[in-house]
Amino acid sequence: MARSTCVKCGNHFFEVIETEPNDSQYKMYFVQCSKCGGVVGATDYYNVPIMLIKLGKKLGVDLLV
C-alpha cells in the first residue's frame, strides 16, 4: 500500500489547519505536512453538501433521494 509523502521533506504525517488567506473573506482548511508545513491540499471551511442538505430540509425538499 502506498504511503502519502510530503514532496518537500519526505515526512509521512499531515495535519489540517484552519486559516484565512490574505485578502480573503473566507476561511479555508489546509492539509499540510506536520513537520515542515508544506501545503498538500486545501478545502472549503464550510462543508457545502451538508449545508445544502440542511437547507433542503428547511425548504421541505429531500436531497438524499
Residue pairs with C-beta under 8 A, 6 or more apart in sequence:
3 12
4 12
4 14
4 40
5 11
5 12
6 12
6 14
6 33
6 35
6 36
6 38
6 40
7 38
7 40
8 33
8 36
8 38
9 33
9 35
9 36
9 38
11 33
11 34
11 35
11 36
13 33
13 34
13 35
14 31
14 32
14 33
14 34
14 40
15 31
15 32
15 34
16 29
16 30
16 31
16 32
17 29
17 30
17 32
18 27
18 28
18 29
18 45
19 27
19 28
19 29
19 30
20 26
20 27
20 28
21 28
26 44
26 45
27 45
28 42
28 43
28 44
28 45
29 42
29 43
29 44
29 45
30 39
30 41
30 42
31 39
31 40
31 41
31 42
31 43
32 38
32 39
32 40
33 40
52 63
53 63
53 64
56 62
56 63
